[in-house]
Amino acid sequence: MASLAQVGTMEDLQLRIVQLLTLQAGKTVLASLVVEETQKLGTKPVVLYFFCRSGDSERDNFVSIARTFLANLLPFSSDILLPYYHDSYLGSREAILSSQSTIEMLLKLSLQNFADVYIILDGVDECPRKERETISSWFRNLVESLPQSSPMQIRCLFVSQDDGPARRDFAGVSTIKIQSQDNQHDIEQFSTKWASEIQRKFDVSDEKRRSIASRIVKSAGG
């Protein structure tokens, strides 16, 4: 088990693929924390992240994720990627790139241009079932097929609510599971801090401060 405070950067995990199963509430905050900390790494890796959203056709499918990553990769190596993107666009005859096979090829070849890539995918559980399967299988295959000479070239973190499909899609993947009790210490620290701020600002008694902190912990539900 792990608490929010124990999940730092993906580098700390020393794994290529990690599934982070957590509660519905707060999982995006946790994913954002991992993104921020990973961006601070001294190795200056390429950090790609995407926050899926249920019911949003621009945020609940593999093609949208891949398009976003292709756009995010461009500034890191525009001299190489821009001509490649342009040639692929001319060959596709599409006003908007939507062919999944073309997008898959573009993304895979683009990622191979970088020596150190971290991918964080939040809210995979919010995508339709078929898309969940596509997302999990494609990125798993991407990482698991890396050559032995550079097994850590690409690392991927999937953040998902703990449910049956997630367990099936990521069977065999290293898993960190966060439950409500694992967050208790973090919530207590947060509650104590902000109750003290309220006491300072409104000059409430120590008893009232403790009462406020206690109510926050009880209402948080993990």
C-alpha positions as CSV (number, residue, x, y, z in Angstrom):
1,M,0.0,0.0,0.0
2,A,1.1,3.6,-0.5
3,S,-0.1,7.0,0.7
4,L,-0.2,10.1,-1.4
5,A,3.0,11.3,0.3
6,Q,4.8,8.1,-0.7
7,V,4.0,8.4,-4.4
8,G,6.6,10.8,-5.8
9,T,8.1,10.6,-9.3
10,M,7.9,7.7,-11.7
11,E,11.7,7.6,-11.4
12,D,11.3,6.6,-7.8
13,L,9.3,3.5,-8.8
14,Q,12.1,2.0,-10.9
15,L,9.5,0.3,-13.1
16,R,8.6,0.5,-16.8
17,I,4.9,0.2,-16.4
18,V,2.9,1.0,-13.3
19,Q,-0.8,0.8,-12.7
20,L,-2.0,3.1,-9.9
21,L,-5.4,2.0,-8.6
22,T,-7.0,4.6,-6.4
23,L,-10.3,6.1,-5.3
24,Q,-12.4,8.1,-7.8
25,A,-12.1,11.2,-5.7
26,G,-8.6,12.8,-5.8
27,K,-7.0,10.6,-8.5
28,T,-6.5,13.5,-10.9
29,V,-4.8,15.5,-8.1
30,L,-2.5,12.6,-7.5
31,A,-1.7,12.3,-11.2
32,S,-1.0,16.0,-11.4
33,L,1.4,15.7,-8.5
34,V,3.3,12.9,-10.3
35,V,3.5,15.0,-13.4
36,E,4.9,18.0,-11.5
37,E,7.5,16.0,-9.7
38,T,8.6,14.1,-12.8
39,Q,9.1,17.4,-14.7
40,K,11.6,18.4,-12.0
41,L,13.9,15.5,-12.6
42,G,17.5,16.4,-13.2
43,T,17.6,14.2,-16.3
44,K,15.1,16.5,-18.1
45,P,13.0,13.8,-19.6
46,V,10.1,14.3,-22.0
47,V,7.0,14.1,-19.9
48,L,3.7,13.4,-21.7
49,Y,0.4,13.4,-19.8
50,F,-3.3,13.2,-20.6
51,F,-6.3,13.5,-18.3
52,C,-9.2,11.4,-19.7
53,R,-12.8,12.6,-19.1
54,S,-16.0,10.6,-19.3
55,G,-18.4,11.7,-22.0
56,D,-16.0,14.1,-23.7
57,S,-15.2,12.8,-27.2
58,E,-12.0,14.8,-27.2
59,R,-10.8,13.2,-24.0
60,D,-12.0,9.6,-23.8
61,N,-10.2,7.8,-26.6
62,F,-6.9,6.6,-27.9
63,V,-6.8,8.9,-31.0
64,S,-7.2,12.0,-28.8
65,I,-4.4,10.9,-26.5
66,A,-2.1,10.2,-29.4
67,R,-2.9,13.5,-31.2
68,T,-2.1,15.4,-28.0
69,F,1.2,13.5,-27.5
70,L,2.2,14.2,-31.1
71,A,1.6,17.9,-30.6
72,N,3.5,17.9,-27.3
73,L,6.5,16.1,-28.8
74,L,7.0,18.6,-31.6
75,P,8.7,21.4,-29.6
76,F,11.3,18.9,-28.3
77,S,12.5,18.0,-31.8
78,S,10.7,20.1,-34.4
79,D,13.6,19.9,-36.9
80,I,13.1,16.1,-37.2
81,L,9.4,15.7,-36.4
82,L,7.9,18.6,-38.4
83,P,9.0,17.3,-41.9
84,Y,7.9,13.8,-40.9
85,Y,4.5,15.0,-39.7
86,H,4.1,17.1,-42.9
87,D,4.9,14.2,-45.2
88,S,2.5,11.9,-43.3
89,Y,-0.2,14.5,-43.6
90,L,0.2,14.9,-47.3
91,G,0.1,11.1,-47.7
92,S,-3.0,10.7,-45.6
93,R,-5.3,12.9,-47.7
94,E,-7.2,13.8,-44.5
95,A,-8.1,17.3,-43.5
96,I,-7.8,16.3,-39.8
97,L,-5.6,13.3,-38.9
98,S,-8.0,10.6,-37.8
99,S,-6.7,7.3,-39.2
100,Q,-5.8,5.3,-36.2
101,S,-3.2,3.2,-38.0
102,T,-1.4,6.3,-39.2
103,I,-1.6,7.9,-35.8
104,E,-0.1,4.8,-34.1
105,M,2.7,4.7,-36.6
106,L,3.5,8.4,-36.2
107,L,3.5,8.2,-32.4
108,K,5.6,5.1,-32.1
109,L,8.2,6.4,-34.5
110,S,8.2,9.9,-32.9
111,L,8.7,8.4,-29.4
112,Q,11.7,6.5,-30.6
113,N,13.5,9.8,-31.2
114,F,13.8,10.4,-27.5
115,A,16.0,8.6,-24.9
116,D,14.0,9.3,-21.8
117,V,10.1,9.5,-21.9
118,Y,7.6,9.4,-19.1
119,I,3.9,8.9,-19.9
120,I,1.2,9.6,-17.4
121,L,-2.4,8.6,-18.3
122,D,-5.0,9.6,-15.8
123,G,-8.6,8.5,-15.8
124,V,-8.4,5.5,-18.1
125,D,-11.4,4.1,-16.3
126,E,-13.5,7.1,-17.7
127,C,-13.1,5.9,-21.3
128,P,-15.5,3.6,-23.0
129,R,-14.7,-0.1,-22.6
130,K,-13.3,-0.6,-26.1
131,E,-11.1,2.5,-25.8
132,R,-9.8,1.3,-22.5
133,E,-8.7,-1.9,-24.1
134,T,-7.0,-0.1,-27.0
135,I,-5.3,2.4,-24.7
136,S,-4.0,-0.2,-22.3
137,S,-2.8,-2.7,-24.9
138,W,-1.2,-0.1,-27.2
139,F,0.9,1.6,-24.5
140,R,1.7,-1.7,-22.8
141,N,3.0,-3.1,-26.1
142,L,5.0,0.1,-26.7
143,V,6.9,-0.2,-23.5
144,E,7.1,-4.0,-23.3
145,S,8.6,-4.2,-26.9
146,L,11.5,-1.8,-26.1
147,P,14.9,-3.3,-26.9
148,Q,16.9,-4.8,-24.0
149,S,19.6,-2.2,-24.7
150,S,17.3,0.6,-23.5
151,P,14.5,-1.0,-21.4
152,M,13.8,2.3,-19.5
153,Q,13.6,4.5,-22.6
154,I,9.8,4.9,-22.1
155,R,7.9,4.5,-18.8
156,C,4.2,4.6,-18.4
157,L,1.9,5.2,-15.4
158,F,-1.8,4.4,-15.7
159,V,-4.0,6.0,-13.1
160,S,-7.4,4.4,-12.8
161,Q,-10.2,3.7,-10.4
162,D,-10.0,0.2,-9.0
163,D,-12.5,-1.9,-11.0
164,G,-12.9,-5.2,-12.8
165,P,-11.9,-4.0,-16.3
166,A,-8.7,-2.3,-14.9
167,R,-7.6,-5.5,-13.3
168,R,-8.1,-7.4,-16.5
169,D,-6.5,-4.8,-18.8
170,F,-3.4,-4.5,-16.6
171,A,-3.0,-8.1,-15.5
172,G,0.6,-8.7,-14.8
173,V,1.5,-5.0,-14.5
174,S,3.1,-3.7,-11.3
175,T,0.3,-2.2,-9.2
176,I,0.1,0.4,-6.5
177,K,-3.2,0.4,-4.8
178,I,-4.4,3.3,-2.7
179,Q,-7.4,2.9,-0.4
180,S,-9.1,5.3,1.9
181,Q,-7.2,4.3,4.9
182,D,-3.9,4.9,3.1
183,N,-4.7,8.6,2.8
184,Q,-5.6,9.0,6.4
185,H,-2.3,10.6,7.5
186,D,-2.3,13.0,4.5
187,I,-5.8,14.1,5.3
188,E,-5.1,14.6,9.0
189,Q,-2.1,16.8,8.1
190,F,-4.1,18.8,5.6
191,S,-6.9,19.3,8.1
192,T,-4.6,20.3,10.9
193,K,-2.9,22.9,8.8
194,W,-6.0,24.5,7.5
195,A,-7.8,24.5,10.8
196,S,-4.7,26.4,12.2
197,E,-5.0,28.9,9.4
198,I,-8.7,29.4,10.2
199,Q,-7.8,29.9,13.9
200,R,-5.2,32.5,13.0
201,K,-7.4,34.4,10.7
202,F,-10.6,34.4,12.7
203,D,-9.2,34.1,16.2
204,V,-11.1,30.9,17.2
205,S,-10.4,28.9,20.3
206,D,-8.2,25.8,20.4
207,E,-11.3,23.7,21.0
208,K,-12.9,25.1,17.9
209,R,-9.8,24.5,15.8
210,R,-9.7,20.9,16.8
211,S,-13.3,20.5,16.1
212,I,-12.9,21.9,12.6
213,A,-10.0,19.6,11.8
214,S,-11.9,16.6,13.1
215,R,-14.9,17.4,10.9
216,I,-12.8,17.8,7.8
217,V,-11.2,14.3,8.4
218,K,-14.6,12.7,9.0
219,S,-16.2,14.3,5.9
220,A,-13.3,13.5,3.6
221,G,-14.1,9.8,3.4
222,G,-10.5,9.0,2.3
